[in-house]
Amino acid sequence: MEQKTDAYFQYPPNLHELDLATLVSMYRSRGEPQKAPAGSYFACTFTRKMIKEGKWWFGLYYSQRAWDHLLTKGSEGFPLTEVELNILGLAMAQPEGEPPKRDLVEKNCGVIPKLGYMIVNDLKQFGFLNEDENHHLRITPRGEKALQGISRRIYEHKFTDEMLLINQQRSISPMPEGKKKAESSEQTSLF
């Protein structure tokens, strides 16, 4: 299914290069207001206008107005991305007739499983997902509203299974298998 817009939050494609401590710190800091140092400005990623303060998203800055515009209907203030669409969609679609296991969802959400783990926890905390004692994930009515909001934003259509990364021809793994072992042993410099 073809995406109709890119006016939604997106995770950087090279998050697999970060060590876990940096990834956790960046994930937890998303949405925090930041003020530019005296005599400096930020540029709003969405509007390209200069701003004195903005909300931070993995090194990018958004004015409050742009941030509010990128929040989707039913998200209740949670910045949803295509990754959350995949997580909520897998929980709703139930590909094998029963709710999917958490590890399956984390591996097929479109980001590295460590980040998928944190996102699933946040979606549970927001009341969008429930997890039972067997680690099956189920979408809640609040989660269904959030899923429909991000689906309509990205695809201008109500959610269907075709939107799921696992059902598309795109790569599910954020890093080629051959590179995983070589890159996991060394720290990549981001500078």
DODO-116145 format. One line per field, with one value per residue (C-alpha): residue in three letters; x, y, z. Coordinates in Angstrom, 2 decimals, always signed. Each point is the difference from the previous one (the first is absolute). Layout:
# residues N
aa: Ala,...
x: X,...
y: Y,...
z: Z,...
***
This chain:
# residues 191
aa: Met,Glu,Gln,Lys,Thr,Asp,Ala,Tyr,Phe,Gln,Tyr,Pro,Pro,Asn,Leu,His,Glu,Leu,Asp,Leu,Ala,Thr,Leu,Val,Ser,Met,Tyr,Arg,Ser,Arg,Gly,Glu,Pro,Gln,Lys,Ala,Pro,Ala,Gly,Ser,Tyr,Phe,Ala,Cys,Thr,Phe,Thr,Arg,Lys,Met,Ile,Lys,Glu,Gly,Lys,Trp,Trp,Phe,Gly,Leu,Tyr,Tyr,Ser,Gln,Arg,Ala,Trp,Asp,His,Leu,Leu,Thr,Lys,Gly,Ser,Glu,Gly,Phe,Pro,Leu,Thr,Glu,Val,Glu,Leu,Asn,Ile,Leu,Gly,Leu,Ala,Met,Ala,Gln,Pro,Glu,Gly,Glu,Pro,Pro,Lys,Arg,Asp,Leu,Val,Glu,Lys,Asn,Cys,Gly,Val,Ile,Pro,Lys,Leu,Gly,Tyr,Met,Ile,Val,Asn,Asp,Leu,Lys,Gln,Phe,Gly,Phe,Leu,Asn,Glu,Asp,Glu,Asn,His,His,Leu,Arg,Ile,Thr,Pro,Arg,Gly,Glu,Lys,Ala,Leu,Gln,Gly,Ile,Ser,Arg,Arg,Ile,Tyr,Glu,His,Lys,Phe,Thr,Asp,Glu,Met,Leu,Leu,Ile,Asn,Gln,Gln,Arg,Ser,Ile,Ser,Pro,Met,Pro,Glu,Gly,Lys,Lys,Lys,Ala,Glu,Ser,Ser,Glu,Gln,Thr,Ser,Leu,Phe
x: +0.00,+1.34,+0.65,-1.77,+2.04,+3.14,-1.59,+0.40,+2.75,+2.69,+2.88,+3.45,+0.90,+3.44,-1.02,+1.73,+3.33,-0.70,+1.00,-2.89,+0.63,-0.07,-3.08,-1.89,+1.00,-1.07,-3.28,-0.86,+0.89,-2.29,-2.58,+1.88,-0.02,+3.42,+1.06,+2.68,+3.07,+0.08,+0.62,-0.81,-3.04,-1.30,-1.67,-3.36,+0.38,-3.57,-0.43,+3.70,-0.59,+2.40,-1.20,+1.39,-1.41,-1.36,-0.75,+2.84,-0.31,+3.21,+2.10,-2.78,-2.00,-3.68,-1.91,-2.93,-2.40,+1.80,+0.15,-3.74,-0.64,+2.01,-1.91,-2.74,-3.64,-0.47,+3.67,-0.79,+3.27,+2.17,+2.22,-0.92,+2.19,-0.20,+1.61,-2.94,-2.33,+1.72,-0.11,-3.66,-0.90,+1.61,-1.86,-3.27,+0.53,+0.87,+1.71,-0.21,-3.46,+1.21,+1.60,+3.65,+2.83,+1.91,+3.33,-1.57,-1.34,+3.33,+1.87,-2.45,-0.82,+2.61,+2.70,+2.53,-1.63,+1.49,-1.85,-3.08,+0.07,-0.06,-2.77,-2.18,+0.47,-1.05,-3.03,-1.03,+0.51,-2.15,-2.76,+0.28,+1.06,-0.52,+2.41,-1.10,+2.07,+1.01,+1.38,-2.80,-0.79,-3.56,-1.06,-2.40,-2.83,+2.29,+2.70,-2.43,-0.77,+3.73,+0.61,-2.75,+1.39,+3.54,-1.36,-2.11,+2.91,+2.52,-2.25,-3.19,-1.87,-1.39,+2.45,+0.38,+2.48,+1.68,+1.50,+2.03,+3.70,-0.11,-2.48,+1.96,+3.01,+2.17,+2.73,-1.08,+3.51,+1.46,+3.51,+1.18,+0.73,+3.65,+0.72,-1.60,+2.88,+2.74,-1.66,-1.31,+3.53,+1.22,-1.37,-0.69,+0.95,-2.80,+2.40
y: +0.00,+3.42,+2.65,+3.29,+2.35,+0.25,+2.42,-2.28,-0.77,-2.38,-1.75,+0.49,-2.98,-0.50,-0.51,-3.39,+1.89,+1.31,-1.74,-0.94,+2.77,+2.70,-1.52,-0.10,+3.58,+1.30,-1.92,+1.26,+3.60,+0.19,+2.74,+1.93,+3.80,+1.46,+3.66,+1.21,+1.51,+3.80,+1.50,-3.26,-1.51,-3.41,-0.69,-1.74,-3.22,+0.19,+3.70,+0.87,+3.22,+1.22,-0.60,+0.86,-3.13,-3.24,-3.60,-2.44,-3.19,-2.01,+3.08,+1.86,+2.94,+0.79,+3.12,-0.67,+0.68,-2.47,-2.60,+0.32,-0.30,-3.25,-1.59,-2.18,-0.40,-2.41,+0.13,+1.85,+1.91,-3.07,+0.61,-2.90,-1.23,-2.79,-2.23,+0.50,-0.63,-3.37,-0.90,+0.95,-1.49,-3.35,-0.08,+0.72,-2.17,-3.17,-1.61,-3.59,+0.17,+0.74,+3.12,+0.26,-0.62,+3.05,-1.18,-0.48,+3.55,+1.47,-1.77,+1.09,+3.58,+1.68,+0.94,-1.93,-2.25,+2.00,+3.11,-2.09,-1.22,+3.59,+1.04,-2.98,+0.91,+3.60,-1.10,-2.22,+2.86,+2.30,-2.62,-0.79,-3.64,-2.74,-2.87,-3.25,-2.39,-1.94,+3.20,+0.27,+3.58,+1.22,+3.40,+2.00,+2.25,+3.01,-1.75,-0.56,+3.74,+0.79,-2.59,+1.44,+3.51,-0.86,-2.20,+2.83,+2.44,-2.14,-1.82,+2.13,-3.23,-2.08,-2.63,-3.18,-2.87,+1.21,+2.91,-2.31,-0.19,-3.78,-0.13,+2.35,-0.68,+2.36,-1.45,-0.81,-0.11,+3.48,-1.38,-2.71,-3.31,-0.11,+3.38,-0.72,-2.02,+2.27,+3.24,-1.19,-0.42,+3.52,+3.40,+2.28,+3.63,+2.42,+2.91
z: +0.00,-0.93,+2.62,-0.70,+2.21,+2.07,+2.49,+3.00,+2.49,-1.24,+1.73,-1.57,-2.22,+1.56,+3.65,-0.05,+0.12,+3.50,+3.19,+2.29,+2.56,-2.71,-1.62,+3.30,+0.83,-3.41,+0.08,+3.49,-0.95,-3.04,+0.30,+2.65,-0.45,-0.78,+0.00,-2.39,+1.67,+0.25,-3.43,-1.79,-1.65,-1.02,-3.32,+0.12,-1.97,-1.27,-0.83,-0.53,+1.99,+2.67,+3.57,+3.43,+1.59,-1.31,+0.82,-0.55,-2.09,-0.52,-0.81,-1.82,+1.33,-0.52,+0.93,+2.33,-2.87,-2.32,+2.79,+0.59,-3.74,-0.19,+2.88,-1.45,+0.93,+2.87,+1.02,+3.25,-0.32,-0.70,-3.06,-2.29,-2.84,-2.55,+2.67,+2.37,-2.94,-0.48,+3.69,+0.46,-3.38,+0.79,+3.32,-1.79,-3.09,+1.95,-3.02,+1.28,+1.55,+3.52,+1.46,-1.03,+2.43,+1.11,-1.45,-3.46,+0.10,+1.18,-2.82,-2.72,+0.93,-2.22,+2.53,+2.03,+2.63,+2.92,-1.14,-0.79,+3.60,+1.34,-2.40,+0.98,+3.68,-0.68,-2.05,+2.92,+2.45,-2.17,+0.00,-3.72,+0.57,+2.55,+0.63,+1.64,+2.12,-3.16,-1.61,-2.57,-1.02,-0.49,-1.26,+2.17,-1.23,+0.66,-2.05,-2.86,-0.11,-0.01,-2.75,-2.18,+0.51,-1.14,-2.83,-1.34,+0.30,-1.88,-2.48,+0.05,+0.56,+2.86,+1.26,-2.05,+0.32,-3.24,+1.98,+2.22,-0.73,+0.34,-2.94,-2.26,-2.19,+2.05,+2.18,+3.54,+1.42,+0.63,-0.64,-2.43,+1.75,-1.11,+1.53,+3.39,+1.43,-1.34,+1.08,+3.36,+1.36,-0.72,+0.93,-2.96,+0.31,-0.80,-0.44
***
